[in-house]
Amino acid sequence: RATMPQGVTEHSAIEEIIAEVDVLYVTRVQRERFADPEEYAAVASAYKVTPETLTRAKSGMILMHPLPRVGEIAPECDLDPRSVYFRQAEHGMYVRMALLAAVLGKA
């Protein structure tokens, strides 16, 4: 386990910290990172953000995800105004478009 910088903490359950965070950044467990399919299966669905999870979160918290999701965020969370992952993906597209334009000399 790596040493954490000052002020950084690690938690094994979202419920331990959800009421305190300003940003919850969720990613999927990546199957391609596991040599053993059984090890992947054991952790693949270890957590899931649901509307119930969000009831314990701050009203101003934001929920981010790089997409695509594979079960770690319930689709019902999409309607929560704190879920910003679709805007996050859209903004990322514009940044990539601007970078490509700059590299190709079109900017």
C-alpha positions in Angstrom: 0.0 0.0 0.0 1.4 3.3 -1.0 2.0 6.2 1.4 -0.8 8.8 1.0 0.0 12.5 0.8 -1.0 14.6 3.7 -4.8 15.1 3.8 -5.5 12.1 1.5 -7.3 9.2 2.9 -8.3 5.8 1.5 -11.7 4.2 2.2 -13.0 0.7 1.3 -16.7 1.7 1.3 -18.4 4.7 -0.2 -20.7 4.8 2.8 -17.8 5.7 5.0 -17.1 9.0 3.3 -20.0 9.9 1.0 -21.4 12.6 3.4 -18.1 14.4 3.4 -16.9 14.5 -0.2 -17.3 17.4 -2.6 -16.5 15.2 -5.7 -17.1 11.5 -6.0 -15.1 10.2 -9.0 -16.1 6.7 -9.9 -14.4 4.4 -12.4 -15.1 0.8 -13.4 -13.0 -2.2 -12.4 -11.1 -3.0 -15.6 -11.3 -6.6 -16.6 -8.2 -6.3 -18.7 -6.1 -5.5 -15.6 -6.7 -9.0 -14.1 -4.9 -12.1 -15.2 -7.3 -14.3 -13.2 -11.0 -14.1 -14.2 -12.1 -15.3 -10.8 -10.2 -12.4 -9.1 -11.9 -9.9 -11.4 -15.4 -11.5 -10.7 -14.7 -11.1 -6.9 -14.2 -7.4 -7.1 -16.1 -6.3 -10.3 -19.3 -5.5 -8.5 -17.8 -4.6 -5.1 -19.6 -1.2 -5.1 -22.4 0.6 -6.9 -23.6 4.1 -6.6 -27.4 4.2 -6.4 -30.0 6.9 -5.8 -30.0 5.7 -2.2 -26.2 6.2 -1.9 -26.7 9.8 -3.1 -29.3 10.5 -0.4 -26.4 10.6 2.1 -24.3 12.9 -0.1 -24.0 16.7 0.1 -26.4 18.6 -2.0 -23.5 20.3 -3.8 -21.4 17.2 -4.4 -20.7 16.2 -8.0 -20.6 12.6 -9.3 -18.1 12.1 -12.1 -17.2 9.1 -14.2 -15.1 8.7 -17.4 -17.7 6.5 -19.1 -18.6 4.0 -20.3 -20.0 2.6 -17.0 -20.3 -1.1 -16.4 -22.7 -1.3 -13.5 -20.9 0.9 -11.0 -23.5 3.7 -11.3 -27.2 2.9 -11.4 -28.8 4.5 -14.5 -31.4 6.1 -12.2 -28.5 8.4 -11.0 -28.4 10.0 -14.4 -31.4 12.2 -13.4 -29.7 13.5 -10.3 -28.4 17.1 -10.9 -25.2 16.1 -9.1 -24.4 13.6 -11.9 -22.1 15.4 -14.3 -20.6 12.6 -16.2 -22.4 13.3 -19.5 -21.3 17.0 -19.4 -17.8 15.7 -18.4 -17.8 13.5 -21.6 -19.0 16.4 -23.7 -16.4 18.8 -22.4 -13.7 16.2 -23.0 -14.8 15.8 -26.6 -14.4 19.6 -27.2 -11.0 19.6 -25.6 -9.9 16.7 -27.9 -11.3 18.5 -30.9 -9.4 21.7 -30.0 -6.2 19.7 -29.4 -6.5 18.0 -32.8 -7.2 21.3 -34.5 -4.1 22.8 -32.8 -1.9 19.8 -33.8 -3.1 19.9 -37.4 -2.6 23.7 -37.6 -6.3 24.4 -38.0 -6.7 26.5 -34.8 
